Amino acid sequence: MDRMFRVLAFWTGIFAVMFYLGHMHTTSLIFFGQTGFFLLLSYLKLTERMYIYIFGAYLTIFFAGFTYWTTFMMVPGIGE
């Protein structure tokens, strides 16, 4: 399970670099933070159950934040 967190760190790192190159600096900082978080977790040698609990908590926080952002912060029609 620790290897899967290294895979998550790799892909969030790729996304962070792409966001940075696309001049989306705030988003790239968020993804660099996630990369560091996943990389740190991957070397803690936790049990598989604990990795699942941490990932579930991460998904819950992400979906709550994403739902809040898309509902209350995004301006409708801004992409047109």
Backbone as a printed PyTorch tensor [residue, N CA C, xyz], in Angstrom:
tensor([[[  0.8270,  -1.2010,   0.0000],
         [  0.0000,   0.0000,   0.0000],
         [  0.8660,   1.2580,   0.0000]],

        [[  2.0250,   1.1840,   0.6010],
         [  2.8940,   2.3690,   0.6190],
         [  3.3480,   2.7330,  -0.7880]],

        [[  3.4760,   1.7510,  -1.6580],
         [  3.8680,   2.0490,  -3.0440],
         [  2.7750,   2.8220,  -3.7790]],

        [[  1.5220,   2.5580,  -3.4390],
         [  0.4360,   3.2890,  -4.0950],
         [  0.4620,   4.7740,  -3.7050]],

        [[  0.8800,   5.0670,  -2.4890],
         [  1.0060,   6.4680,  -2.1000],
         [  2.1740,   7.1310,  -2.8340]],

        [[  3.2190,   6.3590,  -3.1610],
         [  4.2990,   6.9050,  -3.9880],
         [  3.8080,   7.1610,  -5.4040]],

        [[  2.9290,   6.2890,  -5.9030],
         [  2.3310,   6.5140,  -7.2240],
         [  1.4700,   7.7750,  -7.1970]],

        [[  0.6710,   7.9510,  -6.1400],
         [ -0.1240,   9.1730,  -6.0040],
         [  0.7760,  10.4040,  -5.9420]],

        [[  1.8960,  10.2930,  -5.2280],
         [  2.8360,  11.4170,  -5.1500],
         [  3.4180,  11.7240,  -6.5240]],

        [[  3.7350,  10.6890,  -7.2920],
         [  4.2710,  10.9040,  -8.6390],
         [  3.2740,  11.6620,  -9.5010]],

        [[  2.0130,  11.1980,  -9.5120],
         [  1.0320,  11.8270, -10.3850],
         [  0.6390,  13.2210,  -9.9230]],

        [[  0.5490,  13.4450,  -8.6180],
         [  0.2630,  14.8110,  -8.1640],
         [  1.4480,  15.7240,  -8.4570]],

        [[  2.6560,  15.1780,  -8.4380],
         [  3.8300,  15.9650,  -8.8240],
         [  3.7920,  16.3420, -10.2940]],

        [[  3.3900,  15.4040, -11.1460],
         [  3.2560,  15.7030, -12.5770],
         [  2.2130,  16.7980, -12.7910]],

        [[  1.0740,  16.6670, -12.1180],
         [  0.0300,  17.6890, -12.2420],
         [  0.5340,  19.0390, -11.7330]],

        [[  1.2980,  19.0470, -10.6470],
         [  1.8160,  20.3000, -10.0950],
         [  2.7310,  20.9990, -11.0940]],

        [[  3.5960,  20.2360, -11.7400],
         [  4.4920,  20.8280, -12.7400],
         [  3.6900,  21.3690, -13.9120]],

        [[  2.7060,  20.6250, -14.3660],
         [  1.8910,  21.0850, -15.4930],
         [  1.0960,  22.3440, -15.1370]],

        [[  0.5420,  22.3830, -13.9190],
         [ -0.1580,  23.6000, -13.4960],
         [  0.8030,  24.7880, -13.4120]],

        [[  2.0230,  24.5300, -12.9350],
         [  3.0060,  25.6110, -12.8480],
         [  3.3700,  26.1320, -14.2370]],

        [[  3.5760,  25.2110, -15.1680],
         [  3.9100,  25.6310, -16.5280],
         [  2.7390,  26.3320, -17.2100]],

        [[  1.5350,  26.0540, -16.7490],
         [  0.3460,  26.7120, -17.2860],
         [  0.0050,  28.0090, -16.5720]],

        [[  0.9340,  28.5070, -15.7350],
         [  0.7750,  29.7620, -14.9990],
         [ -0.4020,  29.7310, -14.0290]],

        [[ -0.6700,  28.5560, -13.4570],
         [ -1.7030,  28.4100, -12.4260],
         [ -0.9680,  28.1330, -11.1110]],

        [[ -0.3390,  29.1710, -10.5760],
         [  0.5940,  29.0120,  -9.4610],
         [ -0.0770,  28.5560,  -8.1690]],

        [[ -1.2530,  29.0480,  -7.8680],
         [ -1.9400,  28.6330,  -6.6430],
         [ -2.2770,  27.1500,  -6.6910]],

        [[ -2.8090,  26.7040,  -7.8120],
         [ -3.1460,  25.2930,  -7.9680],
         [ -1.8950,  24.4270,  -7.9090]],

        [[ -0.8130,  24.8920,  -8.5010],
         [  0.4260,  24.1070,  -8.4660],
         [  0.9520,  23.9900,  -7.0390]],

        [[  0.8090,  25.0330,  -6.2340],
         [  1.2400,  24.9360,  -4.8380],
         [  0.4090,  23.9290,  -4.0560]],

        [[ -0.8930,  23.8880,  -4.3260],
         [ -1.7580,  22.8990,  -3.6760],
         [ -1.3080,  21.4910,  -4.0460]],

        [[ -1.0100,  21.2740,  -5.3220],
         [ -0.6030,  19.9440,  -5.7590],
         [  0.8000,  19.5920,  -5.2810]],

        [[  1.6980,  20.5680,  -5.1760],
         [  3.0120,  20.2830,  -4.5780],
         [  2.8610,  19.8820,  -3.1110]],

        [[  1.9290,  20.5290,  -2.4070],
         [  1.6460,  20.1510,  -1.0270],
         [  1.1140,  18.7270,  -0.9290]],

        [[  0.2100,  18.3600,  -1.8290],
         [ -0.3060,  16.9980,  -1.8450],
         [  0.7890,  15.9940,  -2.1730]],

        [[  1.6920,  16.3740,  -3.0630],
         [  2.8120,  15.4920,  -3.4090],
         [  3.6710,  15.2240,  -2.1860]],

        [[  4.0060,  16.2650,  -1.4520],
         [  4.7920,  16.0910,  -0.2370],
         [  4.0650,  15.2590,   0.8050]],

        [[  2.7650,  15.4700,   0.9470],
         [  1.9500,  14.7110,   1.8910],
         [  1.9560,  13.2270,   1.5430]],

        [[  1.7150,  12.9020,   0.2780],
         [  1.6840,  11.5020,  -0.1320],
         [  3.0610,  10.8600,  -0.0250]],

        [[  4.1020,  11.5960,  -0.3630],
         [  5.4550,  11.0460,  -0.2760],
         [  5.8380,  10.7920,   1.1740]],

        [[  5.4820,  11.7020,   2.0640],
         [  5.7450,  11.5070,   3.4870],
         [  5.0100,  10.2780,   4.0150]],

        [[  3.7540,  10.1440,   3.6560],
         [  2.9680,   8.9990,   4.1200],
         [  3.5150,   7.6720,   3.5940]],

        [[  4.0660,   7.6880,   2.3890],
         [  4.5120,   6.4370,   1.7940],
         [  5.7050,   5.8320,   2.5370]],

        [[  6.4610,   6.6470,   3.2450],
         [  7.6370,   6.1420,   3.9500],
         [  7.3990,   5.8990,   5.4410]],

        [[  6.1580,   6.0220,   5.9030],
         [  5.8730,   5.8250,   7.3230],
         [  5.6980,   4.3620,   7.7110]],

        [[  5.5530,   3.4750,   6.7230],
         [  5.3900,   2.0360,   6.9720],
         [  4.2110,   1.7540,   7.9100]],

        [[  3.0490,   2.3300,   7.5890],
         [  1.8490,   2.0960,   8.3690],
         [  1.1930,   0.7900,   7.9250]],

        [[  0.1880,   0.3660,   8.6670],
         [ -0.5440,  -0.8230,   8.2580],
         [ -1.4540,  -0.4720,   7.0840]],

        [[ -1.8790,  -1.4940,   6.3690],
         [ -2.7310,  -1.2560,   5.2130],
         [ -4.0580,  -0.6300,   5.6330]],

        [[ -4.5790,  -1.0290,   6.7600],
         [ -5.8290,  -0.4630,   7.2620],
         [ -5.6720,   1.0320,   7.5280]],

        [[ -4.5470,   1.4270,   8.0990],
         [ -4.3230,   2.8500,   8.3910],
         [ -4.1840,   3.6520,   7.1080]],

        [[ -3.5140,   3.0830,   6.0900],
         [ -3.4220,   3.7640,   4.7970],
         [ -4.8060,   3.9740,   4.1940]],

        [[ -5.6790,   2.9820,   4.3140],
         [ -7.0340,   3.0950,   3.7860],
         [ -7.8070,   4.1800,   4.5430]],

        [[ -7.6730,   4.2120,   5.8690],
         [ -8.3440,   5.2450,   6.6680],
         [ -7.8670,   6.6480,   6.2840]],

        [[ -6.5590,   6.8000,   6.1060],
         [ -6.0090,   8.1090,   5.7390],
         [ -6.5000,   8.5200,   4.3560]],

        [[ -6.5230,   7.5640,   3.4220],
         [ -6.9890,   7.8810,   2.0780],
         [ -8.4760,   8.2420,   2.0890]],

        [[ -9.2690,   7.5470,   2.8880],
         [-10.6850,   7.8740,   3.0090],
         [-10.8970,   9.2620,   3.5860]],

        [[-10.1110,   9.6240,   4.5840],
         [-10.1990,  10.9660,   5.1570],
         [ -9.7790,  12.0240,   4.1350]],

        [[ -8.7400,  11.7290,   3.3770],
         [ -8.2800,  12.6420,   2.3260],
         [ -9.3840,  12.8610,   1.2930]],

        [[-10.0320,  11.7840,   0.8470],
         [-11.1050,  11.9160,  -0.1400],
         [-12.2930,  12.6960,   0.4160]],

        [[-12.6320,  12.4660,   1.6800],
         [-13.7440,  13.1870,   2.2940],
         [-13.4650,  14.6860,   2.3340]],

        [[-12.2770,  15.0580,   2.7600],
         [-11.9080,  16.4770,   2.8240],
         [-11.8670,  17.0840,   1.4280]],

        [[-11.3060,  16.3460,   0.4610],
         [-11.2260,  16.8570,  -0.9070],
         [-12.6150,  17.0950,  -1.4870]],

        [[-13.5010,  16.1090,  -1.3650],
         [-14.8270,  16.2520,  -1.9570],
         [-15.6400,  17.3420,  -1.2730]],

        [[-15.4940,  17.4930,   0.0350],
         [-16.1900,  18.5760,   0.7300],
         [-15.6770,  19.9320,   0.2460]],

        [[-14.3620,  20.0790,   0.1330],
         [-13.7790,  21.3350,  -0.3570],
         [-14.1350,  21.6150,  -1.8000]],

        [[-14.0920,  20.5890,  -2.6340],
         [-14.4260,  20.7580,  -4.0470],
         [-15.8890,  21.1370,  -4.2230]],

        [[-16.7690,  20.5000,  -3.4650],
         [-18.1960,  20.8210,  -3.5440],
         [-18.4600,  22.2500,  -3.0810]],

        [[-17.8180,  22.6600,  -1.9880],
         [-17.9600,  24.0380,  -1.5160],
         [-17.4850,  25.0240,  -2.5830]],

        [[-16.3050,  24.7520,  -3.1540],
         [-15.7320,  25.6670,  -4.1440],
         [-16.6320,  25.7840,  -5.3680]],

        [[-17.0910,  24.6600,  -5.9040],
         [-17.9070,  24.7160,  -7.1210],
         [-19.2850,  25.2940,  -6.8590]],

        [[-19.7930,  25.1520,  -5.6450],
         [-21.1290,  25.6660,  -5.3470],
         [-21.1190,  27.1470,  -5.0200]],

        [[-20.1800,  27.5900,  -4.1980],
         [-20.2280,  28.9500,  -3.6750],
         [-19.1700,  29.9040,  -4.2290]],

        [[-18.0680,  29.4030,  -4.7650],
         [-16.9850,  30.2880,  -5.1660],
         [-16.8830,  30.5030,  -6.6740]],

        [[-17.2670,  29.5090,  -7.4530],
         [-17.1490,  29.6450,  -8.9090],
         [-18.2390,  30.5710,  -9.4460]],

        [[-17.8740,  31.3790, -10.4150],
         [-18.8150,  32.3040, -11.0380],
         [-19.3920,  31.6190, -12.2770]],

        [[-20.7080,  31.4770, -12.3600],
         [-21.3020,  30.8230, -13.5270],
         [-21.0060,  31.5970, -14.8140]],

        [[-20.6330,  30.8680, -15.8590],
         [-20.3930,  31.4730, -17.1520],
         [-19.0590,  32.1590, -17.3070]],

        [[-18.1360,  31.9590, -16.3760],
         [-16.8490,  32.6600, -16.4670],
         [-15.9580,  32.0860, -17.5630]],

        [[-16.1910,  30.8550, -17.9610],
         [-15.3510,  30.2410, -18.9640],
         [-15.7650,  30.5360, -20.3990]],

        [[-16.8140,  31.2690, -20.5690],
         [-17.3140,  31.5420, -21.9280],
         [-16.6570,  32.7440, -22.5340]]])
